[in-house]
Amino acid sequence: MWSSGWSGASPRRGRVVPVENRDELASTPARDTALACVTAGIEAALPERVVADGVAVADTVLTVDDTRYDLDSPIRLVGAGKGAGRVAAALVDALDGRVDGGVVVTDEPADAGPVEVLVGDHPVPTHRNVVAARRVQDCVADTPEDALVLVALTGGASALLALPAGDLSVEDLAGVTRELLDAGAAIAELNAVRKHCSAVKGGWVADAAAPARLVTLAVSDVVGDDPAVIGSGPTAPDDTTYADAVATLDRYDVAAPAVRTHLRCGVDGSVPETPRADAPAFDRADYHVLANGETALSAAATVARERGYEPLVLSTGVEGEAREAGRFHAAVAREVRATGRPVDPPAVLLSGGECTVTVRGDGAGGPNLEFGLAAALDLRGTDDVAVAAVDTDGRDGSTAAAGALVDGETVPNPEQARDALAANDSRGYLDGLDAVLRTGATGTNVNDLRVVVLERER
């Protein structure tokens, strides 16, 4: 059974996401509202909140999305992703002593009681990711047939749960990952390659767990919440093929000779394909999405409405080049100010999704920083408009920044801003202009969140 219900957690309850430079960022009413919407969105998707809202335990029954699971059997908890340690901790608390043990891999330490939390690296896998992934796979494979296996899965699992297939090395995985990221490959394309170079992705964790009962609890960081794409689908059926993976390498002109050799073995049938939906591995496997981009957008819209703005969600699935998306959002803002279409100001425009950056320069930045700089350049001289764009995990690309908060005064020199975009140096340009938003690691990941605040009536 595959479900994608989300709970719309209250933005007011529980842990608060700190903004390191809040005073500098919230310098106008529009910027303050943009910041409030962004932080509310992130907080609504925190693991402890979504587990509390989406999971219920009563007597010997676990209920998720109206599906009931018997807790009389042994319970193992495994997982992977940037927020997996926090999801595991929340599940251990909810199950109140019933979890027998397990292993999760994440990118920051966490205390999950009887579940061992191993720290790996992101976004490029390393040897310690491999060690952790092997521990997760071994834990699942050793589970008794009558056990309940809970899998905590969040964004970042694709890199953190890295166990090379065949003769591949972690260096081979790291190299092809880096090249595809720099080329601007979409996440589904990247994951098609990852799944066919892995002993755990693409349904292989579910295969190892069978015939035990398997229940995945996911925080989705992908557009559309496809279980096969979230974390490269370690517990989900895969409909991509070795040929699809080769086509991705061809499309982006990625050499990766060792990876190509492995993939060719799959194309010619020398190694088995990833498990399909009719495989026995999924006979007793369920999947639940506890939170996604809509969770963050809903909370941000609530805050906007409470502050007297009309919220409008443009899309939950904006993808493509970050700078072009930034320009599009700026164009919509100008249209709203000029005509009142598609909403009358004061208003807040919201969007989610996952943009990419085709790296051509050697600067520092990420998709949300590049989105923000492009939007600021096109809004230059505009009054009472602010734009915030963040990766909800608190790390935009390979930077330590969450993203950007800009307005019509952010860009004093348009030529320098254009040069920075050409060099992919959005963070370098925005640093020192009270425009880089820093939260530190948030412990969740529901992809990008973008907020455009139009402060005054026409």
C-alpha positions, 0 to 999 in steps of 0.5 A: 500500500502506497500512501502520501497523506501529510498532516499539515503540522502546526507552525507554532508547536515544538522546536524553533528553527534559529536564524543566525542573522535574523536582525540583519535580515528582517530589516523591513516589514516585507523581509520580516514576513518573508523570514517568518513564512520561511521559518514556519514552513521549515518548523512544520516539517520537523521530524518530531512534529510530523511523527507526532501528527502522523503516527499513533500508538495505542496498546499494541497497535501502531497506526499510520495513515489509518493503517494499523500494525500489530506491535506484538512482534519484534521491532527493528528500526533502520533508516537513512537521510539528513533527518533520519536520526531525528525521525528515529528518535521521535519513533522510539519515543512514540513506541515507548520501549518497544523498539528492539534496536536498529541502525540509521545513517545521517549527517549529524549526531543524534540520540535515538535510544536503542537505535544506533545513529551513524554519521556519514557525508553528504552530498558526495558519499565516502567510505564511512557512508559505505560502512554505515550502509552495510550495517543497515543492510546487515541489520535488515537481513538479520531480522526475524521473519515475524518482525516489524521493520520500520524504515525512517527515510528522509532527503539525503538518503541517496548519498548517505546510504551508499553501498557500491554494487559489483566491482564499483568503489565509493570513489566511482559513486562519488565521481559520477554523483559529482559530475551529474550534479555539476551538469544540472541533472534532475534528481530522478535522472541522478537516482536512476544511475545511483540505483543501478550502481547500488546494493541497497537502493532501488528496492534492495533493502526491501528485498533483504527484509523480506518476508518480514513486515516492512513499513517505510515512514518518509519525509519527502524531498522530491517533487511528486513524492514518488517512493522510487525517487525518495532516497533512490527508493531503497524500499520501493519498486523501481521502474527504471533500467540499466539502459535508462542509467546509461542514457543519463550518462550519455545525455550529460556527456559523463564518462565514468568508465567504471560505472559504464562498465558496470551498467553495460553488464546490467544492460546485457543481463549479466547482473539482475535488474532492480526489483519491480512492483510484482517482486515478492519483496513488496508483498508485505511492504507499505510506504507512508509519506509523513511530510513533503513540500506541501507541509511547508507551503501550508504552514507558510501560507497560514503565517502569511494569512495571519499577518494580513496577506493573501497567500497564493501557492504558485506551484509545489513542483518548480524545477529547472535552472534556479536563475530562470525560476528566480526571474520568473518569480520576479516577473510574477511579482511585477505583474501582481504590483502592476495589475493585481493578477493573479492576486491583489496585494498585500500578498505572499506568493509561495512555491516549492520544488527543486531547482538545479544549477548547471555549474560553469564557473568556480564560485560558491553558491547553491540553487536557492542563492542563485534563485535569490540573486537572479530575482534581486537583479530583476527586482532592482529598484522595486519597493516593498517586495522581498524574496526568500528562497531556502533549502529546508535542510539548511544547506543550499547546495554545498554551502553552509547557508540555507539560501537567500533573502533579497529585495529591490535594494539588494543589488547595488551594481547590476554588472557585478551581479551578472558577473557573479551569476556567470561565475556561479558565485551567488553566495560570494556576491550576496555575502555582506549584503544582509542577503544570505540566510543561515539556519544551520542544519535543520534536521528535516528536508522537504526540498526548496521553499520560496516566498515572495512578499508584496507589502503594499496595496496597488 
